[in-house]
Amino acid sequence: NNGLTCLLGANGAGKSTLMRVLSGEVRPSSGSILIDGEDSRRLGRRGLASTFAALPQGVQDPPYLTVRQLVAMGRFRPGRRPWWRPGPRDLRAVDTYLARCDVSVLADRLVSQLSGGEKQRTWLAFCLAQEKRALLLDESLDALDFRARRAFFRVLAEVAAEGQSVLLATHDLGLAREFAGW
């Protein structure tokens, strides 16, 4: 199902665990998860990885990559040669997602030198550049002020309106209500 879905709950309620199960990082202890009617266990880790772009809580910033290089890494696909370099189509996509997430002006800066909000927007561009069917974003708004959160939600709503599914774990009930609909 395409759309922006917000996962709300208190700390410790299991939001992050659910995200980890969906991404295939953790196997469910019981029950099943259906993706397009197929049990996620049959898809395997590779099938899940080709379906979901995931941004977990507390992701570590790469110390030596620029914003452009990090977003370009989102274009890498398993099975490509280790010396893969982004082609023209990849570079156009990188530019598109840098602009969409309002980080084009930061493209040549090191990710490690960005503010918290700039890093969050860069990581969102990385996820979008993967062009997967669904995004799993685990509390990706922590470092953002209210204006930046609203802009982040706006981008997610646009992406969802274009047909990509988005699952966002958040504590921001007001913006979840406004953008995810009720």
C-alpha positions as a Markdown table, in Angstrom:
| # | Residue | x | y | z |
|---|---|---|---|---|
| 1 | Asn | 0.0 | 0.0 | 0.0 |
| 2 | Asn | 1.5 | 3.3 | -1.0 |
| 3 | Gly | 1.3 | 6.3 | 1.3 |
| 4 | Leu | 2.8 | 8.0 | 4.3 |
| 5 | Thr | 2.2 | 5.9 | 7.4 |
| 6 | Cys | 3.4 | 7.2 | 10.8 |
| 7 | Leu | 4.2 | 4.7 | 13.6 |
| 8 | Leu | 3.5 | 6.3 | 16.9 |
| 9 | Gly | 4.2 | 5.0 | 20.4 |
| 10 | Ala | 6.0 | 5.6 | 23.6 |
| 11 | Asn | 9.7 | 4.9 | 24.0 |
| 12 | Gly | 10.2 | 1.1 | 24.3 |
| 13 | Ala | 6.9 | 0.3 | 22.6 |
| 14 | Gly | 8.6 | -1.7 | 19.8 |
| 15 | Lys | 8.7 | 0.8 | 16.9 |
| 16 | Ser | 12.4 | 0.2 | 16.2 |
| 17 | Thr | 12.0 | -3.5 | 16.6 |
| 18 | Leu | 9.1 | -3.5 | 14.1 |
| 19 | Met | 11.3 | -1.5 | 11.7 |
| 20 | Arg | 14.2 | -4.0 | 12.1 |
| 21 | Val | 11.8 | -7.0 | 11.5 |
| 22 | Leu | 10.4 | -5.3 | 8.3 |
| 23 | Ser | 13.9 | -4.6 | 7.0 |
| 24 | Gly | 15.0 | -8.2 | 7.6 |
| 25 | Glu | 17.6 | -7.3 | 10.2 |
| 26 | Val | 15.6 | -9.3 | 12.8 |
| 27 | Arg | 13.5 | -12.4 | 12.3 |
| 28 | Pro | 10.0 | -12.4 | 13.8 |
| 29 | Ser | 9.6 | -14.8 | 16.7 |
| 30 | Ser | 6.1 | -15.5 | 15.7 |
| 31 | Gly | 3.5 | -14.5 | 13.1 |
| 32 | Ser | 4.3 | -13.4 | 9.6 |
| 33 | Ile | 4.8 | -10.2 | 7.5 |
| 34 | Leu | 3.2 | -10.2 | 4.1 |
| 35 | Ile | 4.7 | -8.0 | 1.3 |
| 36 | Asp | 2.5 | -8.0 | -1.7 |
| 37 | Gly | 0.9 | -11.1 | -0.4 |
| 38 | Glu | 4.1 | -13.0 | 0.0 |
| 39 | Asp | 5.6 | -14.0 | 3.4 |
| 40 | Ser | 8.7 | -11.8 | 4.0 |
| 41 | Arg | 10.7 | -14.9 | 5.1 |
| 42 | Arg | 10.5 | -16.3 | 1.5 |
| 43 | Leu | 11.9 | -13.1 | 0.1 |
| 44 | Gly | 15.0 | -13.4 | 2.2 |
| 45 | Arg | 17.4 | -10.6 | 3.2 |
| 46 | Arg | 18.3 | -9.8 | -0.5 |
| 47 | Gly | 14.6 | -9.5 | -1.4 |
| 48 | Leu | 13.8 | -7.3 | 1.5 |
| 49 | Ala | 16.9 | -5.2 | 0.8 |
| 50 | Ser | 15.7 | -4.6 | -2.7 |
| 51 | Thr | 12.3 | -3.6 | -1.4 |
| 52 | Phe | 13.1 | -1.3 | 1.5 |
| 53 | Ala | 15.5 | 1.7 | 2.0 |
| 54 | Ala | 15.9 | 1.8 | 5.7 |
| 55 | Leu | 17.3 | 4.6 | 7.9 |
| 56 | Pro | 17.7 | 3.3 | 11.5 |
| 57 | Gln | 18.0 | 5.3 | 14.6 |
| 58 | Gly | 21.6 | 6.4 | 15.5 |
| 59 | Val | 23.1 | 5.8 | 12.1 |
| 60 | Gln | 26.8 | 6.5 | 12.1 |
| 61 | Asp | 28.1 | 9.2 | 9.8 |
| 62 | Pro | 30.9 | 8.2 | 7.4 |
| 63 | Pro | 33.9 | 10.3 | 8.4 |
| 64 | Tyr | 35.5 | 10.9 | 5.0 |
| 65 | Leu | 32.5 | 11.1 | 2.6 |
| 66 | Thr | 31.0 | 14.3 | 1.2 |
| 67 | Val | 27.3 | 14.7 | 1.0 |
| 68 | Arg | 27.4 | 14.0 | -2.7 |
| 69 | Gln | 29.5 | 10.9 | -2.3 |
| 70 | Leu | 27.1 | 9.5 | 0.5 |
| 71 | Val | 24.0 | 10.1 | -1.6 |
| 72 | Ala | 25.8 | 8.5 | -4.6 |
| 73 | Met | 26.5 | 5.4 | -2.5 |
| 74 | Gly | 22.7 | 5.0 | -2.3 |
| 75 | Arg | 22.8 | 4.1 | -6.0 |
| 76 | Phe | 25.1 | 1.1 | -5.5 |
| 77 | Arg | 23.4 | -2.3 | -6.0 |
| 78 | Pro | 24.6 | -5.6 | -4.7 |
| 79 | Gly | 26.2 | -7.6 | -7.4 |
| 80 | Arg | 28.0 | -4.6 | -9.0 |
| 81 | Arg | 31.7 | -4.7 | -9.2 |
| 82 | Pro | 33.6 | -3.3 | -6.2 |
| 83 | Trp | 35.1 | -0.6 | -8.3 |
| 84 | Trp | 31.7 | 0.6 | -9.4 |
| 85 | Arg | 31.4 | 4.3 | -10.2 |
| 86 | Pro | 28.1 | 6.1 | -10.7 |
| 87 | Gly | 27.1 | 6.6 | -14.3 |
| 88 | Pro | 25.3 | 9.5 | -15.9 |
| 89 | Arg | 21.8 | 8.2 | -14.8 |
| 90 | Asp | 23.1 | 7.8 | -11.3 |
| 91 | Leu | 24.6 | 11.3 | -11.2 |
| 92 | Arg | 21.3 | 12.8 | -12.4 |
| 93 | Ala | 19.4 | 10.9 | -9.7 |
| 94 | Val | 21.9 | 12.1 | -7.0 |
| 95 | Asp | 21.4 | 15.7 | -8.1 |
| 96 | Thr | 17.6 | 15.3 | -8.1 |
| 97 | Tyr | 17.6 | 14.0 | -4.5 |
| 98 | Leu | 20.1 | 16.5 | -3.2 |
| 99 | Ala | 17.8 | 19.2 | -4.5 |
| 100 | Arg | 14.7 | 17.5 | -3.2 |
| 101 | Cys | 16.1 | 17.3 | 0.3 |
| 102 | Asp | 17.5 | 20.9 | 0.1 |
| 103 | Val | 21.2 | 19.8 | 0.5 |
| 104 | Ser | 22.5 | 20.7 | -2.9 |
| 105 | Val | 24.5 | 23.6 | -1.5 |
| 106 | Leu | 26.1 | 21.2 | 1.0 |
| 107 | Ala | 27.1 | 18.7 | -1.7 |
| 108 | Asp | 30.9 | 19.1 | -1.4 |
| 109 | Arg | 31.0 | 19.3 | 2.4 |
| 110 | Leu | 31.9 | 16.4 | 4.6 |
| 111 | Val | 28.9 | 14.7 | 6.2 |
| 112 | Ser | 30.8 | 14.7 | 9.5 |
| 113 | Gln | 30.9 | 18.6 | 9.4 |
| 114 | Leu | 27.1 | 19.1 | 9.0 |
| 115 | Ser | 24.6 | 20.1 | 11.7 |
| 116 | Gly | 22.2 | 17.5 | 12.9 |
| 117 | Gly | 19.4 | 18.7 | 10.7 |
| 118 | Glu | 21.6 | 18.8 | 7.6 |
| 119 | Lys | 22.7 | 15.3 | 8.3 |
| 120 | Gln | 19.1 | 14.1 | 8.5 |
| 121 | Arg | 18.3 | 15.7 | 5.2 |
| 122 | Thr | 21.4 | 14.1 | 3.7 |
| 123 | Trp | 20.5 | 10.7 | 4.9 |
| 124 | Leu | 17.0 | 11.1 | 3.5 |
| 125 | Ala | 18.5 | 12.0 | 0.1 |
| 126 | Phe | 20.6 | 8.8 | 0.5 |
| 127 | Cys | 17.5 | 6.7 | 1.1 |
| 128 | Leu | 15.5 | 8.4 | -1.8 |
| 129 | Ala | 18.5 | 7.9 | -4.2 |
| 130 | Gln | 18.1 | 4.1 | -3.7 |
| 131 | Glu | 14.7 | 4.4 | -5.5 |
| 132 | Lys | 13.2 | 1.4 | -3.5 |
| 133 | Arg | 9.5 | 0.7 | -3.3 |
| 134 | Ala | 9.4 | 1.7 | 0.4 |
| 135 | Leu | 11.2 | 3.8 | 3.0 |
| 136 | Leu | 11.6 | 2.8 | 6.6 |
| 137 | Leu | 12.6 | 5.8 | 8.7 |
| 138 | Asp | 13.1 | 5.2 | 12.4 |
| 139 | Glu | 12.7 | 8.5 | 14.3 |
| 140 | Ser | 14.6 | 10.4 | 11.7 |
| 141 | Leu | 13.4 | 13.8 | 12.9 |
| 142 | Asp | 15.2 | 14.1 | 16.2 |
| 143 | Ala | 17.8 | 16.6 | 15.1 |
| 144 | Leu | 15.3 | 18.8 | 13.2 |
| 145 | Asp | 13.7 | 22.1 | 14.4 |
| 146 | Phe | 10.0 | 22.5 | 13.8 |
| 147 | Arg | 10.4 | 24.3 | 10.4 |
| 148 | Ala | 12.8 | 21.6 | 9.2 |
| 149 | Arg | 10.5 | 18.8 | 10.5 |
| 150 | Arg | 7.6 | 20.3 | 8.5 |
| 151 | Ala | 9.8 | 20.4 | 5.4 |
| 152 | Phe | 10.9 | 16.8 | 6.0 |
| 153 | Phe | 7.2 | 15.7 | 6.3 |
| 154 | Arg | 6.4 | 17.6 | 3.2 |
| 155 | Val | 9.0 | 15.7 | 1.2 |
| 156 | Leu | 7.8 | 12.4 | 2.6 |
| 157 | Ala | 4.2 | 13.3 | 1.7 |
| 158 | Glu | 5.3 | 14.2 | -1.9 |
| 159 | Val | 7.2 | 10.9 | -2.2 |
| 160 | Ala | 4.2 | 9.0 | -0.9 |
| 161 | Ala | 1.9 | 10.8 | -3.4 |
| 162 | Glu | 4.2 | 9.7 | -6.2 |
| 163 | Gly | 3.7 | 6.1 | -5.3 |
| 164 | Gln | 6.4 | 5.2 | -2.8 |
| 165 | Ser | 5.4 | 3.7 | 0.5 |
| 166 | Val | 6.8 | 5.5 | 3.6 |
| 167 | Leu | 6.8 | 4.2 | 7.2 |
| 168 | Leu | 8.0 | 6.8 | 9.7 |
| 169 | Ala | 8.4 | 6.1 | 13.4 |
| 170 | Thr | 7.9 | 9.5 | 15.1 |
| 171 | His | 6.9 | 11.2 | 18.3 |
| 172 | Asp | 5.5 | 14.2 | 16.4 |
| 173 | Leu | 1.7 | 13.6 | 16.7 |
| 174 | Gly | 0.8 | 17.0 | 15.3 |
| 175 | Leu | 2.7 | 16.6 | 12.0 |
| 176 | Ala | 1.8 | 12.9 | 11.8 |
| 177 | Arg | -1.9 | 13.9 | 12.0 |
| 178 | Glu | -1.4 | 16.7 | 9.4 |
| 179 | Phe | 0.6 | 14.8 | 6.8 |
| 180 | Ala | -0.3 | 11.1 | 7.3 |
| 181 | Gly | -4.0 | 11.8 | 7.5 |
| 182 | Trp | -6.6 | 10.3 | 9.8 |
